Amino acid sequence: MNLYRSADWDVSGEQPAAVVAPYLMGTGVVSGEAAALRPISPPHSHPEAMLAWCYRGTVTVQLQDALWSLAPGQGVWIPAGTPHTARHDRDSTGCYTYVSDAALREPIAEVARVLVPRAVQEMLLHLGVNDMDPGLRVRIQEVLIELLQLPSQEADTRREDRWTELPVPSDERVRALVETVLTEPGAARTARELFAAHGLHERTVLRVFTTEIGMSFRQWRTGVRMSLGARLIAEGTPVGSAALRCGYATTSAFSAAFRERFGVTPREHVSRVRADSARQSYWR
């Protein structure tokens, strides 16, 4: 996962403006093998608000204190000046839409998730590769910004959708431990074996996790595994196979952990995803 140190976030620089007048927005696209399994760049910020959204596969947006795992059609607004970086899974496509503050219907003051409608996705990409009259381009951008900020486009806040956000402790002592778990969520090693491998005392780990993110290491590690599991089964991976990839020896153990985390069983989660026409229209 290549988590950055606190010092890297402290010195993160601001990129040049991505939006040039008279235009209101611009979208960058990152895809292909070159972006797989590594951050796009060190922590940085932008003078404009940025909407990071996933077009295909899985894109992980990293802030200093949290990770956001995005499936197709899911996005997060990041306020101007907020340090961040991102990572793409193999064969994934991530998109980054920059919007000048003056063009926003409401200011982006905090990180917030949003669903990006399929039609809006395609139009954002269309604007990025096609020439057109500047006046027409600005009018289209105005409509797209309005659509992206409609209250109805806010992401679902049901309990089983909380897997998209994962808090991350910033204490340097557990940095390597956190990176190991994020890189290999399904590794069979016990918590004590992981602590020993990183030269950590169990009490130290407990103190860091409970103080910084309000949960034990076990709860956090389970959250990492459930985040992976929710994505796998939504993509069509059989529950048994997802259980093994998440580090569970049996489907029943995985299902119990999933239900405890999200309040629904894996199969109930899949049924809801399949029954949700909006989610189906976003998925690739």
C-alpha positions in Angstrom: 0.0 0.0 0.0 3.0 2.3 0.4 1.5 4.4 3.2 3.3 7.7 3.6 4.9 9.0 6.8 3.6 12.0 8.7 6.5 14.0 7.4 5.4 13.3 3.8 1.9 14.7 4.5 3.4 17.7 6.3 5.4 18.7 3.3 2.8 17.8 0.6 2.8 20.5 -2.1 0.0 22.1 -4.0 -0.3 21.3 -7.7 -0.9 24.1 -10.3 -4.4 25.0 -11.0 -6.2 22.5 -13.2 -9.0 24.7 -14.3 -8.4 27.7 -16.6 -10.9 30.5 -17.2 -13.4 30.7 -18.8 -13.9 27.0 -18.0 -15.3 25.7 -14.8 -14.0 22.1 -14.5 -11.5 19.6 -15.9 -11.1 15.8 -15.6 -8.0 13.7 -15.6 -8.1 9.9 -16.2 -5.6 7.4 -14.9 -5.8 3.8 -16.0 -3.7 0.8 -17.2 -1.0 -1.3 -15.7 1.3 1.6 -15.0 -1.0 2.8 -12.1 -1.7 -0.6 -10.6 -0.9 -1.4 -7.0 1.0 1.9 -6.3 0.1 5.4 -5.4 -0.2 7.8 -8.4 2.0 10.4 -6.7 3.2 11.5 -3.2 0.6 13.3 -1.1 -0.4 16.6 -2.7 -3.3 19.0 -2.9 -5.0 21.2 -5.5 -6.2 24.8 -5.4 -9.7 23.5 -6.6 -12.1 21.1 -5.1 -11.6 17.6 -6.5 -14.1 14.8 -7.2 -12.2 11.5 -7.2 -14.4 8.8 -8.8 -14.1 5.3 -10.1 -15.0 4.4 -13.7 -13.8 0.7 -13.7 -12.4 -1.7 -11.1 -11.5 -0.3 -7.7 -9.8 3.0 -6.8 -8.5 3.7 -3.3 -8.2 7.4 -2.3 -5.9 8.0 0.6 -6.0 10.9 3.0 -3.7 11.3 6.0 -6.3 9.7 8.4 -8.5 7.6 6.2 -8.8 5.4 3.1 -11.8 5.5 0.7 -12.3 2.4 -1.4 -14.4 3.3 -4.5 -16.3 1.0 -6.8 -17.6 2.1 -10.2 -19.8 5.1 -9.9 -18.7 6.0 -6.4 -16.8 9.1 -5.7 -15.5 11.4 -2.9 -15.4 15.2 -2.9 -12.1 16.5 -1.5 -11.9 20.1 -0.5 -9.4 22.4 -2.1 -6.0 22.3 -0.3 -6.6 18.9 1.2 -3.6 16.6 0.9 -4.3 13.2 -0.7 -3.1 10.5 -3.0 -4.6 7.4 -4.7 -4.0 3.9 -5.7 -5.6 1.8 -8.5 -6.1 -1.9 -8.5 -5.0 -3.7 -11.7 -7.2 -3.0 -14.7 -8.9 -0.1 -12.9 -9.7 3.4 -14.2 -9.8 6.3 -11.8 -11.0 9.8 -12.8 -10.3 13.1 -11.1 -12.6 16.1 -11.8 -11.4 19.5 -10.6 -14.0 22.2 -10.1 -13.3 25.9 -9.4 -14.8 27.0 -6.1 -16.6 29.9 -7.8 -18.5 27.3 -10.0 -19.8 25.2 -7.1 -23.4 25.5 -6.1 -22.4 24.8 -2.5 -18.8 25.0 -1.3 -17.0 21.7 -0.6 -15.9 22.1 3.0 -15.3 18.5 4.0 -14.7 15.1 2.4 -18.0 13.6 1.4 -19.0 10.7 -0.8 -21.3 10.9 -3.8 -22.6 8.7 -6.5 -21.7 9.8 -10.0 -24.5 8.9 -12.5 -23.5 7.0 -15.6 -24.6 9.8 -17.9 -22.5 12.3 -16.0 -19.5 9.9 -16.1 -19.7 9.6 -19.9 -20.2 13.3 -20.4 -17.2 14.2 -18.2 -15.0 11.8 -20.3 -16.5 13.2 -23.5 -15.5 16.7 -22.6 -12.0 15.5 -21.9 -11.4 14.2 -25.4 -13.6 16.2 -27.7 -13.3 19.8 -29.0 -16.3 22.1 -29.0 -17.4 25.7 -28.8 -16.2 27.2 -25.6 -19.6 28.6 -24.8 -21.2 25.2 -25.2 -18.5 23.6 -23.1 -19.1 26.0 -20.2 -22.9 25.5 -20.4 -22.5 21.7 -20.2 -20.1 22.1 -17.3 -22.6 24.2 -15.4 -25.2 21.4 -15.8 -22.8 18.7 -14.8 -21.7 20.5 -11.6 -25.4 21.0 -10.7 -26.0 17.3 -11.2 -23.0 16.3 -9.1 -24.2 18.5 -6.2 -27.9 17.4 -6.2 -28.8 16.1 -2.7 -30.3 13.0 -4.4 -26.8 12.0 -5.7 -25.4 11.6 -2.2 -24.1 8.1 -1.6 -26.2 5.6 0.3 -25.5 5.7 4.1 -26.9 2.3 5.0 -24.8 0.3 7.4 -23.6 -2.2 4.8 -22.2 0.7 2.7 -19.8 1.9 5.4 -17.1 -0.4 4.0 -16.1 2.5 1.6 -14.3 4.4 4.4 -11.6 3.1 6.6 -9.8 5.1 9.3 -6.0 4.8 9.4 -3.8 5.5 12.5 -1.0 7.9 11.8 1.4 6.8 14.6 4.7 5.9 13.0 5.2 3.0 15.3 2.3 1.0 13.6 2.9 2.3 10.0 4.6 -1.0 8.8 1.9 -3.1 10.5 -0.9 -1.1 8.9 0.8 -1.4 5.5 1.1 -5.2 5.9 -2.5 -5.6 6.7 -3.7 -3.4 3.8 -1.4 -5.2 1.4 -2.4 -8.7 2.5 -5.8 -8.6 4.3 -6.3 -12.3 4.1 -2.9 -13.3 5.5 -3.2 -16.2 8.0 -0.9 -14.8 10.6 -2.5 -14.0 14.0 -2.4 -10.6 15.5 0.4 -11.6 17.9 2.4 -13.0 15.1 2.0 -9.7 13.2 3.0 -7.7 16.3 6.1 -9.9 16.8 7.1 -9.6 13.1 7.1 -5.8 13.5 8.7 -5.7 16.9 5.5 -4.3 18.6 4.1 -4.9 22.0 0.4 -5.8 22.1 -0.4 -3.0 24.6 1.3 -0.4 22.3 -0.8 -1.4 19.4 -4.0 -1.4 21.4 -3.2 2.0 22.8 -2.5 3.5 19.4 -5.6 2.1 17.7 -8.0 2.9 20.5 -6.7 6.4 20.9 -6.4 7.4 17.3 -9.4 5.6 15.6 -11.5 4.4 18.5 -11.3 0.7 17.8 -9.0 -2.3 18.6 -6.6 -3.7 16.1 -8.8 -6.8 15.7 -11.8 -4.6 14.9 -9.8 -2.6 12.4 -8.3 -5.6 10.7 -11.8 -7.2 10.4 -12.9 -3.9 8.8 -10.2 -4.2 6.2 -11.1 -7.8 5.5 -14.8 -7.0 5.3 -14.1 -4.1 2.9 -12.4 -6.5 0.6 -15.1 -9.1 1.1 -18.0 -6.7 0.3 -16.3 -5.7 -2.9 -15.5 -9.3 -4.0 -19.0 -10.6 -3.5 -20.6 -7.6 -5.2 -18.3 -8.3 -8.2 -19.6 -11.9 -8.3 -17.0 -13.8 -6.4 -18.6 -16.8 -4.6 -19.0 -16.3 -0.9 -16.7 -19.3 -0.1 -13.9 -18.0 -2.3 -14.3 -14.5 -0.9 -14.0 -16.0 2.6 -10.7 -17.7 1.8 -9.3 -14.5 0.2 -10.3 -12.6 3.3 -8.5 -15.0 5.7 -11.4 -17.1 6.9 -11.2 -20.9 6.9 -15.0 -21.3 6.6 -17.8 -19.6 4.9 -19.8 -19.6 8.2 -17.0 -17.7 10.0 -16.8 -15.1 7.2 -20.6 -14.7 7.1 -20.8 -14.2 10.9 -18.1 -11.5 10.7 -19.8 -9.9 7.7 -23.1 -9.7 9.5 -21.6 -8.4 12.7 -19.9 -5.6 10.7 -22.7 -4.7 8.3 -25.9 -6.0 9.8 -26.7 -8.2 6.8 -25.4 -11.5 5.6 -23.1 -11.7 2.5 -26.0 -13.1 0.4 -28.4 -10.4 1.6 -25.8 -7.8 0.6 -25.5 -9.4 -2.9 -29.2 -9.5 -3.3 -29.5 -5.8 -2.4 -26.8 -4.9 -4.9 -28.5 -6.9 -7.6 -31.9 -5.5 -6.9 -30.6 -1.9 -6.9 -31.1 -0.6 -10.4 -29.0 2.5 -9.7 -26.0 0.4 -8.5 -26.3 -1.9 -11.5 -26.2 1.1 -13.8 -23.0 2.3 -12.3 -21.1 -1.1 -12.2 -18.5 -2.1 -14.8 
